[in-house]
Amino acid sequence: MAETSPVVALEYPIQPDEILSALGAPTFVVDDSFRLRYANGAAEQLFQTSSAGLLGQDLADFLPIDGPVQALIEQVFREQAPVSEYGISLDTPKTGTRVMAVHAAPLVERTDAVVISLQEQTRALKIGQQLENRHSVRSVTAMAALLAHEVKNPLSGIRGAAQLLEQNAVGDDVPLTQLICDEADRIVALVDQMEVFSDDRPLEREGVNIHRVLEHVRRIAENGFGKKIKFTEKYDPSLPPVHGNRDQLIQVLLNLIKNAAEAVPDGDGEIVLSTAYQPGVRVKIPGQNSRLQVPLMVSVADNGTGIPEELKPHLFDPFVTTKLHGSGLGLALVAKIVSDHSGVIEFESGSGGTTFKVMLPILTDAAVSDG
């Protein structure tokens, strides 16, 4: 007869509630009347309600009654088998806008209760979008090199010819020659903007105090396009230096703040500048197998009307803009610079305003040795 391994008794008992409360994934149980019977700490945070306020409440008070989560729960009750679905969008006043993976399963030996676990995919999807942004930037790079080489030279000839015609022009012909010159200058300026994308020189980096960069950009805004806007600062003073290029970081934040200033309502505009340390966020370095931590987060939030839904998937693509006379290159350039810093940029936008978050690497001994 084979010997069985002795059962090792724990020095102290561990309750299931303790395990579930330690999980970062929102987990809750509903009965066959769709009433909440258990919620862990992460579920309390998701629904912005304490456990005492959740228990016994109808799930429809927190999630749409005709939504995909309810449909999955109904399927589990019907089939008594676990189901999973990915990429489910939640957009409620309690949860905000999130993309979730939903796992639902019946409780063991019970047919009147289902346990649901939600895994947020929002951050993963947004980081994945950075790869698409990089592809867009590479497309602009090739286009910029072509335009700079093939367009500027003939434009110079067109402008010179228009100036010669202007010397002998009379009457209504004078404004037309001036129009040709102005439009040629405008195209050259646009090509000059795009030449920035074709700059493939190695990025010169050093330790940069992000708060000094923010202060510099805020002063530019307050003395120019943001004179009538209220600026609020929420900074973490203990942040380490960014491993980056000061001039390019100024360009990133100036673009974001200028966009925010143009989005806020007249007379009641507010822009909130925030910094924070968020450990655990890592991105893959292009061309390498390693991943880089980007824990330093800078956000620019406005109280404008938000970004139109149809523009959100393409916001960092070139020539995408809502401005009447905008070139649509500002955010594409921002995406390129952040990508060059091995960082991540993401945004959240709704009727209450828009927030752009830039996550950047910090200065470390390894970063210094890598140049």
N, C-alpha and C positions, 0 to 999 in steps of 0.2 A: 504494500500500500504506500503510495507516494506521500511524502511529507508536504504539508501545506505551509506556505510562508506565514509566519506570525503577523497578525495585524498590529501595526505600530499605532499606539494611541497618541493622539495629539496632546500636548501639554495643556492646551486650552481649546475649547470648542470654537469652530468658525460657523457662524450662522449664514445661511444663503443670502439674507439681506445685506450682510457686510460685503459679500463678494459682488453682488449686483450694484451696490452703491459705489463701489470702487471703479466700475467700468465707465469708460468715457462715452460709450454709445448710449443714447436714450433708449431705455427699455421699460416697457409697461405691459400690463395684463388687462384685457377687457373680457367681460362675461358675454353670454349670448344675448344680453340686452344692450350690448355696446356701452356698458358702463365701466369706468376705470376702477380696477380693484387693486392695482399696485403700480407704483412709479418709482424708478430710482432717481438719484440726484441729478443725473444728466437729463432725464425727462422733465424734471422740475425746471431746469434751466431752459430747455427747449420751449416749454409751454409758458414760461415766466409765471409759474404758480407753484406754491408749496405743495408738498405731498398731501397735507391735510385738506387743501383746497381742491386737489385733483380727485381724491378717492370718492367714489360714488357718483361722480359727475358723468354726464353723457359725453362720449367721445366727439359727438357732433358740435359740442361747444368749443372744441379746439381744432378740429380738422373738418373739412367739408364733408357733409353726409354723402355726397355723390362723388367723392374723390377717389383716387386710386388706392389709397391706404385702406379705406373702408371696403373697397371691392376685394382686396386681397384677404382681408379678415373674413369676409363672407365666404370666399372660396375655401379657406381653411376649415371653417365650420361645416361647410358642405361636404368636403372631401376627406376631412380629418387627416390631412397630410401637410407637411411644411411646404411653403412656397417662398420664392424670392423674386424680386424685381428691381432692376437697376435704372438709374436716371429718372426717378420720379421727382417731379417738381412740386415743392410746397410753397405756397404764397398766401400766407394768412397774417392777420394782425399780430397773432401770438408768436408765430415761428419766423416771420420775415420771409424773404425769398431765399430758398435753399434747394439744392439738388441732393436727393437722398437715395441710398440703396435700402430697400425695405425687406426684412426677413420676418416671416410670421410662421408660427408653428403651434399645434395644439399642445396643451399641457399633458404630461404623461398621465394616463389612466383617467383623463377627464375629457368630457365632450362639451362642457359648458364654458370653457375659458381658452383664450388664445394669448400667447405671449408674442409681442412685437418688438423687434430691435431695429433701430434706424442708424445707418452709417452715412455720415455726411460725405458727399462727393464734390461739393462746391469748390473747395480749395484745389482738389486734384484736377478738376476740369479746368479751372482757371490757370493753373500752372501748365496744363497741357496746351492751353490756348497760346502760351508764350512761344511754343514751338511753331505754331501757325504764324504768329507775329514775326518770328525770325525769318520764316520763308517769305513773308510779304516784304520784309526789309531787304532781303537778298534780291527780290524782283525789282524793287525800287533802285537798288544799287546798280544793277545792270542797266536799267533805263536811264539813270542819272549819267552814267559814263557815256552812253550813246548820245544823249541830248547835249551834253556839254561839248562833245566833239563835233557833232553833226549840225547843231542848230545855231550855236553862238556865232560862228563865222559868217554864215549867210545873213544873219540878223544885223551884223555890223555893216554889211554891204547895203542892206535895205535902208538902214537908218542914215547912212552916208548919202545915199541917193535922194532920200526925202529932204535932207538938209540942203542939197544942191537945188532941188526943185523949189524949196521955200524961198530961195534968194530971188527967183524970178516970178514967184506966184503973186497973183493979185486977186482981190475980192474974196469970193467964197473958197478959193483954192488954198488960202493960207491956213485956215483951221484944219483942212484935210491933211496937209503935210505935217502939221503939228500932231495930229491924231496918229499918223503913221509912226512918228518918233516916239510918242508916248507909249503906244502899244508895243513897239519893239523893245523899249526899256522895260516894260512890264514883263515881257517874256524872258528877257535876260535875267531879271531879278528872280523869276520863278526857277530858271535853270540854275542860278547861283544857289538857291535854297536846296535844290536837289543834289548839287555837287557834294553837300555834306554827307549824303548817304554813301558816296563812293570812296570816302576816306577810310582806307583799311589799315592805316598805320597802327602799331601797337598802342594801347591806351596807357598813358603815363599816370600812374597812381601813387597816392600817398595817404597818410592818415588825415582825414577831413572831419572837422567838427561840424556835424550836420546842423546844429543849432545856430552856428554863425552863418552858415549858408542860408538857413531859413530867415534869420534876422536881416541879412543883406537883401534877399528877395522881397521880404515884406516891406522894407523901406522903399525899394523901387516902386512897389505897387501903391503904397500909401501916398507917394509923391507924383503918381501918374494916373494910371487907369483905375486904381482902386481908392481914389480920394474919398468917396462917399460911402465906402464899405466898412463895416465893423469887422476887425480881425480879432480872433480869440486864439490864444495859445495854450495848448495842453501838452507840456513837454515833460519827458522823463530826464531829469538832470544827470542821472548816473550812466547814461549811455556811453559806450566806448566809441572811438573814432570809426568812421566809415573807411573802407579801403576803396578809394575812388579818386576821381578827377574833379577838383573843385569847380572849375569852369563849366564842365558838362553837367554836373549836378545842379548848378545854378540854372542852366538852360532848361533842365527837366522841370524843376520846381516853378520856374518863371512861366513856362508854358501851361502847367497845370493850374497855377493861381490865376493866370490871365483868362483861361477858359472858365474857371469858376466865377471870376468877376463879371464875365459877359453873360453868365447864366442866372445870376441872382436878381431878385426884383429891385426896381429903382426905389431908393429911399429906405428900404428895409433889408438890404443885402448883408449877409454875414458869411464869413469864411473862417472855418476852424482849422488851425494847423496843429497837428498832433504828432508825437513821437512815442515809441514804445519798444520794449525788448520782447520778442516772441521766439523763445527757443523751440527747436523741433522742426522748423521749416527748412527743407533742403531741396536743392534743384540740381539736376544733372548738368555737368559742364560739357558744352558741345565739343565733340572730338575726343572726349576722355571717358573713362569708365567710372570716375570718381564723382562724388556729389559734394556740393558746397553748401554750407549753412548760410542762410540769409536771415539772421534774426532781427536785424534793425529795421523797424517799420516806420515810415513817414506817411502821414495821410493828409490829404487836402479835401475838406468837406465843405459843400455849399448848401444853401437853402433855396436853390432854384427849382425849376419845374421838372427836372430830370431829363434823361436822354430818351429819345423816341425808341420804342421797342425794335423797330425795323433796323435801326443803326447799331444796336448793341453787339450783334455777332461780328460786325465788320469795323468796329470803332477804331482799331489800330491799323487798319488798312490805309494805304495812301489814297488821297483824293476823296476821302469820306468826311463830309462836314455838313453842319446845319447852318453855317454862317453864309450870309448872302454873298460876301466878297472873300470868303475864306479859301485858302489853297488846299486844305485837307492834308497838309503835310506835318502839322504840329505834333499830333499824337503819334504818327508814324515815326517821327524823329525821336520822340520820347521813348517809344518802344525800342528803337535801335540803341539808344544810349544805355537804357536800363539793361538790355540784353548784353551789351559790351561790358557792363559791370557784373555780368553773371547774376543779375537780379531778376526780380519778378514784379510786374505791375498788374494790378487787378482793380476792378471798380464795382461798386454797388450803386444802383440808381433807381429811384422811385419818385412818386409825386412830391415827397418831402425834400428832395435834393439828391445830390450825387457825391459820392466819396471815392476818391482815387487813393489806393494804397500802393506804396513802393517799398519792396523789401530788398535790402541790400546786405552784402557781406561786411563784416567788421574787420578792422585791422588786427591781425594776429602775427605771431612770429613766423608761421608758415607762409603767410601772405607776403611778409617782408622779404623772406628768402626766395620766393618765387618772382620777386620784382613787381 
